[in-house]
Amino acid sequence: MIDVVALGELLIDFAAKSTDASGYPTMAANPGGAPGNFLAALNAYGRKTAFLGKVGNDTFGHLLLGTLKKAGIGTKGIVMDDSVFTTLAFVTFDESGDRSFSFARKPGADTQLTWDEIDKSLIDDARVFHFGTLSLTEEPVRTATQKAVAYAKEKGKLITCDPNLRKPLWPSEDAAREQILWSLAQADVVKISDNEVEFLWNCTPEEGADKLLQEFGVSLAMVTLGPDGCLLKTESASFRAICPKVHPIDTTGAGDIFGGSAVARLLELNKPIDALTADDLAYIGQYAAAAASLSTERSGGIPSIPAKEAVLEAMYGSSCWKPNHFLHA
């Protein structure tokens, strides 16, 4: 049995390390793509996962497969295509570590995945199906994603979604908004950022969480608030977590690591979402906020996932090492 299968983009992030006198960056390559980061966090915290996607049959595609295998992620569902290159993303940073993106994706291999290429047995075997909206930007992967979501819902899987808005990849903001709103309406659990809430509805994180629950039928809304932590909310409980103090150098993948960490804790609780208490939401949110925060102190997505022991120490300090000091240690 697989805990989580995710469909989406797998790519190389080129992150700026320095800039010369003319403004040209020196860049380092890291494995990237939100679903891969998400699954890697789940694996790091004890879950079994698999990936559905496409890469080029090129150097970067083979590197990415090796990285996922090393992280413990099942790669049977990844197609290698001779006709397109693995997608590349170029990430530059401002003084606070926040990112700007440029993409070599016209087309990139991830956009060329078709429904016929998706290994449905991986969805059959999973407890959770996860997707984002970068696989809704173009055909044929948009149709493949829509059909995969419908298939997973028909099979009774828990559906999780992270909008992961990247404006440069959409033909217009209206197109992005339309597809994101569609994705939110499919999901049981949504991880969304405060910036995405503002983009969609121009409202507060609290109002955004309420919209997800009341208008979109979401069971668990998780709104990330950057350095201010996160808000988790169901119809009957809510919790707001704060982040430990860190010194960020690269926020790439932090939201994905939050999502993967949160779903790992949710699965560990093994309770229906409508039975979650405020204490359960604290158990999920505090850990996910700490894991995401610590990840910003290292470069890249998958390489920056902190060990469980480091996350627990950031949450509780060295006094936490007696098992009865925290739930489900």
LUMFI-419937 format. One record per residue (C-alpha): residue number from 1; residue in three letters; x, y, z. Coordinates in Angstrom, 1 decimal, padded with zeros to 4 digits. Example, Ala and Ser with C-alpha at 12.3 -4.5 7.8 and 13.67 -1.06 7.14 Angstrom:
// LUMFI-419937
+-----+---------+--------+--------+--------+
: num : residuo :     px :     py :     pz :
+-----+---------+--------+--------+--------+
:   1 :     ALA :  012.3 : -004.5 :  007.8 :
:   2 :     SER :  013.7 : -001.1 :  007.1 :
+-----+---------+--------+--------+--------+
This chain:
// LUMFI-419937
+-----+---------+--------+--------+--------+
: num : residuo :     px :     py :     pz :
+-----+---------+--------+--------+--------+
:   1 :     MET :  000.0 :  000.0 :  000.0 :
:   2 :     ILE :  001.2 :  003.5 : -000.9 :
:   3 :     ASP :  000.4 :  006.3 :  001.4 :
:   4 :     VAL :  000.5 :  009.1 : -001.2 :
:   5 :     VAL :  000.9 :  009.3 : -004.9 :
:   6 :     ALA :  001.4 :  012.7 : -006.5 :
:   7 :     LEU :  001.0 :  013.8 : -010.1 :
:   8 :     GLY :  002.8 :  016.8 : -011.5 :
:   9 :     GLU :  006.0 :  018.6 : -012.5 :
:  10 :     LEU :  009.5 :  017.3 : -011.9 :
:  11 :     LEU :  012.2 :  019.7 : -012.9 :
:  12 :     ILE :  015.6 :  021.2 : -012.2 :
:  13 :     ASP :  015.8 :  024.4 : -010.2 :
:  14 :     PHE :  018.8 :  026.6 : -011.1 :
:  15 :     ALA :  019.3 :  028.8 : -008.1 :
:  16 :     ALA :  021.4 :  031.9 : -008.1 :
:  17 :     LYS :  024.4 :  031.7 : -005.8 :
:  18 :     SER :  026.2 :  034.9 : -006.7 :
:  19 :     THR :  026.1 :  037.7 : -009.3 :
:  20 :     ASP :  029.0 :  039.2 : -011.3 :
:  21 :     ALA :  029.6 :  042.9 : -011.9 :
:  22 :     SER :  027.3 :  042.9 : -015.0 :
:  23 :     GLY :  024.4 :  041.3 : -013.1 :
:  24 :     TYR :  024.8 :  037.8 : -014.5 :
:  25 :     PRO :  024.1 :  035.1 : -011.8 :
:  26 :     THR :  026.2 :  032.0 : -011.1 :
:  27 :     MET :  023.7 :  029.3 : -010.6 :
:  28 :     ALA :  023.6 :  025.9 : -008.8 :
:  29 :     ALA :  021.3 :  023.1 : -010.0 :
:  30 :     ASN :  019.0 :  021.4 : -007.5 :
:  31 :     PRO :  016.1 :  018.8 : -008.0 :
:  32 :     GLY :  012.8 :  020.6 : -008.0 :
:  33 :     GLY :  009.1 :  020.6 : -008.7 :
:  34 :     ALA :  006.5 :  021.0 : -006.0 :
:  35 :     PRO :  005.1 :  017.5 : -006.0 :
:  36 :     GLY :  008.6 :  016.0 : -005.7 :
:  37 :     ASN :  009.5 :  018.2 : -002.8 :
:  38 :     PHE :  006.1 :  017.3 : -001.2 :
:  39 :     LEU :  006.7 :  013.6 : -001.6 :
:  40 :     ALA :  010.3 :  013.8 : -000.4 :
:  41 :     ALA :  009.1 :  015.4 :  002.9 :
:  42 :     LEU :  006.5 :  012.6 :  003.3 :
:  43 :     ASN :  009.2 :  010.0 :  002.8 :
:  44 :     ALA :  011.6 :  011.7 :  005.2 :
:  45 :     TYR :  008.9 :  011.5 :  007.9 :
:  46 :     GLY :  008.0 :  007.8 :  007.4 :
:  47 :     ARG :  005.5 :  007.6 :  004.6 :
:  48 :     LYS :  005.6 :  005.5 :  001.4 :
:  49 :     THR :  005.1 :  007.5 : -001.8 :
:  50 :     ALA :  005.1 :  007.3 : -005.6 :
:  51 :     PHE :  005.3 :  009.9 : -008.4 :
:  52 :     LEU :  003.4 :  010.2 : -011.7 :
:  53 :     GLY :  005.0 :  012.5 : -014.2 :
:  54 :     LYS :  007.3 :  012.9 : -017.2 :
:  55 :     VAL :  011.0 :  013.9 : -017.7 :
:  56 :     GLY :  013.2 :  014.1 : -020.7 :
:  57 :     ASN :  015.5 :  011.2 : -021.6 :
:  58 :     ASP :  018.4 :  013.4 : -020.9 :
:  59 :     THR :  021.1 :  014.1 : -018.2 :
:  60 :     PHE :  018.7 :  016.1 : -016.0 :
:  61 :     GLY :  015.9 :  013.6 : -016.3 :
:  62 :     HIS :  018.2 :  010.7 : -015.2 :
:  63 :     LEU :  019.5 :  012.8 : -012.3 :
:  64 :     LEU :  016.0 :  013.5 : -011.1 :
:  65 :     LEU :  015.1 :  009.8 : -011.2 :
:  66 :     GLY :  018.2 :  009.1 : -009.2 :
:  67 :     THR :  017.3 :  011.8 : -006.6 :
:  68 :     LEU :  013.7 :  010.5 : -006.2 :
:  69 :     LYS :  015.0 :  006.9 : -005.8 :
:  70 :     LYS :  017.5 :  008.0 : -003.2 :
:  71 :     ALA :  014.7 :  009.8 : -001.3 :
:  72 :     GLY :  012.6 :  006.6 : -001.3 :
:  73 :     ILE :  010.0 :  007.8 : -003.8 :
:  74 :     GLY :  008.6 :  005.2 : -006.2 :
:  75 :     THR :  009.5 :  006.1 : -009.8 :
:  76 :     LYS :  007.6 :  003.4 : -011.7 :
:  77 :     GLY :  005.0 :  006.1 : -012.8 :
:  78 :     ILE :  007.6 :  008.4 : -014.3 :
:  79 :     VAL :  007.8 :  008.4 : -018.1 :
:  80 :     MET :  011.1 :  009.3 : -019.9 :
:  81 :     ASP :  010.5 :  011.0 : -023.3 :
:  82 :     ASP :  013.1 :  011.3 : -026.0 :
:  83 :     SER :  011.3 :  014.1 : -027.8 :
:  84 :     VAL :  011.3 :  016.8 : -025.1 :
:  85 :     PHE :  013.8 :  018.2 : -022.6 :
:  86 :     THR :  013.4 :  018.0 : -018.8 :
:  87 :     THR :  011.8 :  021.3 : -017.6 :
:  88 :     LEU :  014.2 :  023.9 : -016.1 :
:  89 :     ALA :  013.4 :  026.7 : -013.7 :
:  90 :     PHE :  015.7 :  029.6 : -013.0 :
:  91 :     VAL :  015.4 :  031.1 : -009.5 :
:  92 :     THR :  016.8 :  034.4 : -008.4 :
:  93 :     PHE :  016.5 :  035.9 : -004.9 :
:  94 :     ASP :  016.0 :  039.3 : -003.3 :
:  95 :     GLU :  017.7 :  040.4 :  000.0 :
:  96 :     SER :  015.2 :  038.6 :  002.1 :
:  97 :     GLY :  015.5 :  035.3 :  000.3 :
:  98 :     ASP :  012.2 :  035.6 : -001.6 :
:  99 :     ARG :  012.3 :  034.2 : -005.1 :
: 100 :     SER :  011.6 :  035.2 : -008.7 :
: 101 :     PHE :  011.2 :  032.5 : -011.4 :
: 102 :     SER :  011.9 :  032.1 : -015.1 :
: 103 :     PHE :  011.1 :  028.8 : -016.9 :
: 104 :     ALA :  012.4 :  026.8 : -019.9 :
: 105 :     ARG :  009.1 :  025.0 : -020.5 :
: 106 :     LYS :  008.0 :  025.6 : -024.1 :
: 107 :     PRO :  007.3 :  022.7 : -023.9 :
: 108 :     GLY :  008.9 :  021.0 : -021.0 :
: 109 :     ALA :  008.6 :  017.3 : -020.5 :
: 110 :     ASP :  006.3 :  017.6 : -017.6 :
: 111 :     THR :  003.6 :  019.3 : -019.8 :
: 112 :     GLN :  003.6 :  016.4 : -022.3 :
: 113 :     LEU :  002.3 :  013.7 : -019.9 :
: 114 :     THR : -000.9 :  012.1 : -021.3 :
: 115 :     TRP : -003.7 :  010.2 : -019.6 :
: 116 :     ASP : -002.8 :  007.0 : -021.4 :
: 117 :     GLU :  000.7 :  007.2 : -019.9 :
: 118 :     ILE : -000.5 :  007.4 : -016.3 :
: 119 :     ASP : -000.1 :  004.2 : -014.3 :
: 120 :     LYS : -003.5 :  003.9 : -012.7 :
: 121 :     SER : -002.4 :  001.0 : -010.5 :
: 122 :     LEU : -000.4 :  003.5 : -008.4 :
: 123 :     ILE : -003.6 :  005.5 : -007.8 :
: 124 :     ASP : -005.4 :  002.3 : -006.9 :
: 125 :     ASP : -002.8 :  001.4 : -004.3 :
: 126 :     ALA : -002.6 :  004.8 : -002.7 :
: 127 :     ARG : -004.5 :  006.2 :  000.3 :
: 128 :     VAL : -004.0 :  009.8 : -000.9 :
: 129 :     PHE : -003.8 :  011.4 : -004.4 :
: 130 :     HIS : -002.0 :  014.8 : -004.5 :
: 131 :     PHE : -001.8 :  017.3 : -007.3 :
: 132 :     GLY : -001.0 :  021.0 : -008.0 :
: 133 :     THR : -001.9 :  023.5 : -010.6 :
: 134 :     LEU :  001.3 :  023.6 : -012.7 :
: 135 :     SER :  000.0 :  020.5 : -014.4 :
: 136 :     LEU : -003.1 :  022.5 : -015.4 :
: 137 :     THR : -001.3 :  025.2 : -017.4 :
: 138 :     GLU : -001.0 :  023.3 : -020.7 :
: 139 :     GLU : -002.2 :  020.3 : -022.7 :
: 140 :     PRO : -002.0 :  017.4 : -022.7 :
: 141 :     VAL : -001.0 :  017.2 : -019.0 :
: 142 :     ARG : -004.1 :  019.3 : -018.1 :
: 143 :     THR : -006.5 :  016.7 : -019.4 :
: 144 :     ALA : -004.4 :  014.0 : -017.9 :
: 145 :     THR : -004.5 :  015.7 : -014.5 :
: 146 :     GLN : -008.3 :  016.3 : -014.7 :
: 147 :     LYS : -008.9 :  012.6 : -015.6 :
: 148 :     ALA : -006.5 :  011.4 : -012.8 :
: 149 :     VAL : -008.3 :  013.5 : -010.2 :
: 150 :     ALA : -011.7 :  012.2 : -011.3 :
: 151 :     TYR : -010.3 :  008.6 : -011.3 :
: 152 :     ALA : -008.9 :  009.1 : -007.7 :
: 153 :     LYS : -012.2 :  010.5 : -006.5 :
: 154 :     GLU : -014.1 :  007.6 : -008.0 :
: 155 :     LYS : -011.8 :  005.2 : -006.2 :
: 156 :     GLY : -012.5 :  007.0 : -002.9 :
: 157 :     LYS : -009.0 :  008.4 : -002.3 :
: 158 :     LEU : -008.3 :  011.4 : -000.1 :
: 159 :     ILE : -007.5 :  014.3 : -002.5 :
: 160 :     THR : -004.9 :  016.9 : -001.5 :
: 161 :     CYS : -004.0 :  020.0 : -003.5 :
: 162 :     ASP : -001.5 :  022.8 : -003.4 :
: 163 :     PRO : -002.2 :  025.6 : -005.9 :
: 164 :     ASN :  001.5 :  026.6 : -006.1 :
: 165 :     LEU :  000.8 :  029.7 : -008.2 :
: 166 :     ARG :  003.6 :  030.6 : -010.7 :
: 167 :     LYS :  002.3 :  033.5 : -012.7 :
: 168 :     PRO :  004.9 :  033.3 : -015.5 :
: 169 :     LEU :  003.6 :  029.9 : -016.5 :
: 170 :     TRP :  000.0 :  031.0 : -017.2 :
: 171 :     PRO : -001.2 :  032.8 : -020.4 :
: 172 :     SER : -003.1 :  035.2 : -018.1 :
: 173 :     GLU : -004.1 :  035.7 : -014.5 :
: 174 :     ASP : -007.7 :  034.9 : -015.4 :
: 175 :     ALA : -006.6 :  031.6 : -016.8 :
: 176 :     ALA : -004.6 :  030.8 : -013.6 :
: 177 :     ARG : -007.6 :  031.8 : -011.4 :
: 178 :     GLU : -010.0 :  029.6 : -013.3 :
: 179 :     GLN : -007.9 :  026.5 : -013.1 :
: 180 :     ILE : -006.9 :  027.1 : -009.5 :
: 181 :     LEU : -010.5 :  027.5 : -008.4 :
: 182 :     TRP : -011.4 :  024.2 : -010.3 :
: 183 :     SER : -008.6 :  022.4 : -008.4 :
: 184 :     LEU : -009.7 :  023.7 : -005.0 :
: 185 :     ALA : -013.2 :  022.4 : -005.6 :
: 186 :     GLN : -011.8 :  018.8 : -006.1 :
: 187 :     ALA : -009.8 :  018.6 : -002.9 :
: 188 :     ASP : -010.5 :  017.3 :  000.6 :
: 189 :     VAL : -007.3 :  018.9 :  001.9 :
: 190 :     VAL : -005.8 :  022.2 :  000.6 :
: 191 :     LYS : -002.5 :  023.8 :  001.4 :
: 192 :     ILE : -002.5 :  027.4 :  000.2 :
: 193 :     SER : -000.4 :  030.4 :  000.9 :
: 194 :     ASP : -001.6 :  033.8 :  002.1 :
: 195 :     ASN : -000.3 :  035.3 : -001.2 :
: 196 :     GLU : -002.5 :  032.8 : -003.2 :
: 197 :     VAL : -005.5 :  033.7 : -001.0 :
: 198 :     GLU : -005.0 :  037.3 : -001.8 :
: 199 :     PHE : -004.6 :  036.6 : -005.5 :
: 200 :     LEU : -007.8 :  034.6 : -005.6 :
: 201 :     TRP : -010.1 :  036.6 : -003.3 :
: 202 :     ASN : -008.3 :  039.6 : -002.0 :
: 203 :     CYS : -009.1 :  038.7 :  001.5 :
: 204 :     THR : -007.5 :  037.7 :  004.8 :
: 205 :     PRO : -006.1 :  034.2 :  005.4 :
: 206 :     GLU : -008.9 :  033.5 :  007.9 :
: 207 :     GLU : -011.5 :  034.5 :  005.3 :
: 208 :     GLY : -009.8 :  032.4 :  002.7 :
: 209 :     ALA : -009.9 :  029.4 :  005.0 :
: 210 :     ASP : -013.6 :  029.9 :  005.6 :
: 211 :     LYS : -014.2 :  030.2 :  001.8 :
: 212 :     LEU : -012.4 :  026.9 :  001.2 :
: 213 :     LEU : -014.5 :  025.1 :  003.9 :
: 214 :     GLN : -017.9 :  026.7 :  003.1 :
: 215 :     GLU : -017.8 :  027.4 : -000.6 :
: 216 :     PHE : -015.5 :  024.7 : -002.0 :
: 217 :     GLY : -016.3 :  021.7 :  000.2 :
: 218 :     VAL : -012.7 :  021.4 :  001.5 :
: 219 :     SER : -012.5 :  019.4 :  004.8 :
: 220 :     LEU : -009.1 :  020.8 :  006.0 :
: 221 :     ALA : -007.8 :  024.2 :  005.0 :
: 222 :     MET : -004.1 :  024.9 :  005.7 :
: 223 :     VAL : -003.0 :  028.5 :  004.9 :
: 224 :     THR :  000.7 :  029.2 :  005.2 :
: 225 :     LEU :  001.7 :  032.7 :  006.4 :
: 226 :     GLY :  005.4 :  032.8 :  005.5 :
: 227 :     PRO :  007.5 :  033.6 :  008.6 :
: 228 :     ASP :  004.3 :  034.2 :  010.6 :
: 229 :     GLY :  003.4 :  030.5 :  010.6 :
: 230 :     CYS :  000.2 :  028.9 :  009.4 :
: 231 :     LEU : -003.5 :  028.6 :  010.0 :
: 232 :     LEU : -005.2 :  025.2 :  010.0 :
: 233 :     LYS : -009.0 :  025.0 :  010.0 :
: 234 :     THR : -011.8 :  022.5 :  009.8 :
: 235 :     GLU : -015.5 :  023.0 :  010.3 :
: 236 :     SER : -015.2 :  022.2 :  014.0 :
: 237 :     ALA : -011.6 :  023.2 :  015.0 :
: 238 :     SER : -008.8 :  025.6 :  014.2 :
: 239 :     PHE : -005.2 :  026.3 :  015.2 :
: 240 :     ARG : -002.6 :  028.9 :  014.3 :
: 241 :     ALA :  001.0 :  027.9 :  014.6 :
: 242 :     ILE :  004.1 :  030.1 :  014.8 :
: 243 :     CYS :  007.5 :  029.4 :  013.2 :
: 244 :     PRO :  010.8 :  028.9 :  015.1 :
: 245 :     LYS :  013.3 :  031.7 :  014.5 :
: 246 :     VAL :  015.5 :  030.9 :  011.6 :
: 247 :     HIS :  018.0 :  032.6 :  009.3 :
: 248 :     PRO :  016.6 :  032.0 :  005.8 :
: 249 :     ILE :  018.9 :  031.8 :  002.7 :
: 250 :     ASP :  016.5 :  030.1 :  000.3 :
: 251 :     THR :  012.7 :  029.7 :  000.6 :
: 252 :     THR :  012.5 :  027.3 : -002.4 :
: 253 :     GLY :  010.4 :  024.3 : -001.6 :
: 254 :     ALA :  009.4 :  025.5 :  001.9 :
: 255 :     GLY :  005.7 :  025.5 :  001.1 :
: 256 :     ASP :  006.0 :  022.0 : -000.4 :
: 257 :     ILE :  007.9 :  020.7 :  002.6 :
: 258 :     PHE :  005.2 :  022.2 :  004.8 :
: 259 :     GLY :  002.5 :  020.4 :  002.8 :
: 260 :     GLY :  004.3 :  017.0 :  002.9 :
: 261 :     SER :  005.1 :  017.3 :  006.6 :
: 262 :     ALA :  001.5 :  018.2 :  007.4 :
: 263 :     VAL :  000.1 :  015.3 :  005.4 :
: 264 :     ALA :  002.6 :  012.9 :  007.0 :
: 265 :     ARG :  001.3 :  014.0 :  010.5 :
: 266 :     LEU : -002.3 :  013.8 :  009.3 :
: 267 :     LEU : -001.8 :  010.2 :  008.2 :
: 268 :     GLU :  000.0 :  009.4 :  011.4 :
: 269 :     LEU : -003.1 :  010.5 :  013.4 :
: 270 :     ASN : -005.2 :  008.1 :  011.3 :
: 271 :     LYS : -008.4 :  009.9 :  012.1 :
: 272 :     PRO : -011.3 :  011.2 :  009.9 :
: 273 :     ILE : -010.7 :  014.9 :  009.2 :
: 274 :     ASP : -014.1 :  015.8 :  010.7 :
: 275 :     ALA : -012.9 :  014.2 :  014.0 :
: 276 :     LEU : -009.8 :  016.3 :  014.2 :
: 277 :     THR : -009.5 :  018.4 :  017.4 :
: 278 :     ALA : -007.6 :  021.6 :  017.9 :
: 279 :     ASP : -004.9 :  019.5 :  019.6 :
: 280 :     ASP : -004.7 :  017.4 :  016.4 :
: 281 :     LEU : -004.4 :  020.5 :  014.3 :
: 282 :     ALA : -001.6 :  021.7 :  016.6 :
: 283 :     TYR :  000.1 :  018.4 :  016.2 :
: 284 :     ILE :  000.0 :  018.8 :  012.4 :
: 285 :     GLY :  000.6 :  022.5 :  012.1 :
: 286 :     GLN :  003.5 :  023.0 :  014.6 :
: 287 :     TYR :  005.5 :  020.3 :  013.1 :
: 288 :     ALA :  004.9 :  021.4 :  009.5 :
: 289 :     ALA :  005.7 :  025.0 :  010.3 :
: 290 :     ALA :  009.0 :  024.0 :  012.0 :
: 291 :     ALA :  010.0 :  021.7 :  009.2 :
: 292 :     ALA :  009.3 :  024.3 :  006.5 :
: 293 :     SER :  011.1 :  027.0 :  008.5 :
: 294 :     LEU :  014.2 :  024.9 :  009.0 :
: 295 :     SER :  014.3 :  024.1 :  005.3 :
: 296 :     THR :  014.9 :  027.7 :  004.4 :
: 297 :     GLU :  018.3 :  027.7 :  006.1 :
: 298 :     ARG :  019.6 :  025.4 :  003.3 :
: 299 :     SER :  019.5 :  025.7 : -000.5 :
: 300 :     GLY :  017.1 :  023.8 : -002.7 :
: 301 :     GLY :  013.9 :  021.9 : -002.1 :
: 302 :     ILE :  014.6 :  018.1 : -001.5 :
: 303 :     PRO :  018.1 :  018.7 : -000.2 :
: 304 :     SER :  016.8 :  021.1 :  002.4 :
: 305 :     ILE :  014.3 :  018.8 :  004.2 :
: 306 :     PRO :  015.4 :  018.7 :  007.8 :
: 307 :     ALA :  015.6 :  015.4 :  009.8 :
: 308 :     LYS :  012.8 :  014.6 :  012.2 :
: 309 :     GLU :  015.0 :  015.0 :  015.2 :
: 310 :     ALA :  016.0 :  018.6 :  014.1 :
: 311 :     VAL :  012.3 :  019.5 :  013.7 :
: 312 :     LEU :  011.4 :  018.2 :  017.1 :
: 313 :     GLU :  014.3 :  020.0 :  018.7 :
: 314 :     ALA :  013.2 :  023.3 :  017.0 :
: 315 :     MET :  009.7 :  022.7 :  018.4 :
: 316 :     TYR :  010.4 :  021.6 :  021.9 :
: 317 :     GLY :  014.1 :  022.1 :  022.6 :
: 318 :     SER :  016.4 :  019.4 :  024.1 :
: 319 :     SER :  013.9 :  018.6 :  026.9 :
: 320 :     CYS :  011.5 :  017.0 :  024.4 :
: 321 :     TRP :  013.3 :  013.7 :  024.2 :
: 322 :     LYS :  011.2 :  011.9 :  026.7 :
: 323 :     PRO :  008.3 :  010.3 :  024.7 :
: 324 :     ASN :  005.6 :  011.5 :  027.0 :
: 325 :     HIS :  006.6 :  015.1 :  026.5 :
: 326 :     PHE :  004.8 :  015.2 :  023.1 :
: 327 :     LEU :  002.1 :  013.4 :  021.3 :
: 328 :     HIS :  003.0 :  010.6 :  018.9 :
: 329 :     ALA :  006.7 :  011.1 :  019.2 :
+-----+---------+--------+--------+--------+
